[in-house]
Amino acid sequence: MKLTLDHVVLEVRDVEATAAFYRAVLGLAPVRLKEWRRGAAPFVSGRVSGETVIDFFPPDFWHDKTRARNPNHLCFTLSRQGVAALRKRLQGLGVPIVQESPRNFGARGWGVSLYFEDPDGVRLEARYYPSGS
């Protein structure tokens, strides 16, 4: 059995700002943004890969209409060079790095991570695995 991740749902205050953030920082192309603007789609997604998206749910889709409920954090794997390039993008966009870890366990073993937050305070981790860099 091959298992893949289809999607993750984030509850966000401003769909357009969040889609723009994920595009600028991680290069995630918006999915159905034009349709959402026309009212033809209920939410926008960001394309992680051919198999995976992150859905950005507006407040009217939230479980608790008064506050967002989101995961503790999401982790993206890049190459060593990819993490270095991301660090520069974050600095250029004025997005603070809130934590760094030189040895952090993940799906492929021990990696090197940095953490930052999206506009809704969802913590994002970017990591590389030294053995695969």
N, C-alpha and C positions, 0 to 999 in steps of 0.2 A: 504494500500500500504506500503510495506516494502522498505525503501530506504537505500542503502548501497553505500559506496564509492568504485568504481572499481579501479581507478588509478589516480595518479598525475604525471605530466611530468616535469622533471627538465632538463634544458639545461646545460650541463657540459663540461668542457674543456678536462678532462681525465676520460673516462668511467671506466677504471680499477681502478684508484685511488679512484674515488667516490664510486664504488661498494665495494671496500675494506674498505673505511671509514664507510659506513653504516653497513657493516657486523661487523666490530670491535667495533663500538660504540653502535649500536642499535640491533645487532644480526640479521639483515635482510639478509637472504640467497640470493645470486645472482640467478637470473633466466635467462637462455639462455647465460650465460657467455662463455661457451665452443663454442656454436654455433656462437656467435659474433666474437670470436677469429678466427674462421674458415671462417668468412665472410658470414655465412649462416643466420645470424639474423642482422637486421639493428640497434638494440640497446639492452641494457641490462636492466633488472629490478631488484629491491630488493623486496623480499616478506615481506609484513607487516603482512598479515594474509591470511587465505584461500581465502578470497574475495578481498583482496586489495594488489596492488603493487605500487611501485614508479618506473617510467621509467626514465632511464638516457640517454638522447639524446646527441649524439656527435655533434660537430659543424656543420657537413654537414646537420643536421636535424633542425638547429636553424631557427627561423623565420627571424631574422636579422643575417646574416652570420658573422657580425663583433663583436657582443656582445650578451651575454645570456640575455634572459628576463625570470625572475623567479618570483614566488609569494613572497609576503612580508615575510612570514614564514610558516612553517608547525608545527603542534603541535601533540605530541604523549602523550597518557595517560598511566601511569604506576601506580603501587602501591607506597606507601610511601617508602617501602624497595627497590623497583625497581629504584626510583629516587635516593636514597642514593647510590645504587650500580652503577648507571650510573655516578654519580658525581665522584666516585672513579675511574671508567674506564677513564673518561675524564682526570682526573688528571694524571693517569698513562700513558696516550697517549700524554700528553702535549697539550691537546685541552682546550683553555681557556673558562671559563664560562664568558659570556659578560654581562649578566644581570640576576637578580633574583627578583622575586616578591612573597611576602608572601600572597598576596590576589589578584587573577587575575581571571576575569570572563571567562567561557568557556561553552562548550556544556552542562555540567551537573551542572552548577552553579559556585561557587567560589572555586578556587584551588590554589595550591602553585606551582610556576613555576621556572624553570631555563632555560636560553637560551645559546646556543653555535652556532657555524657556521660550515658548511661543507666546503670542499676544494674550492668550487666555491663561497663562501660567502653567501650561502642561510642560513638564520637564522632558527634554529631549537629550538623548545620549548619542554621541557619535564615537565609534570605536574602530580600531584596526587590530588585527592579530599579527604580532611581530613575525611569527613563523610563516605567514602567508603574504608578507609585504615585499 
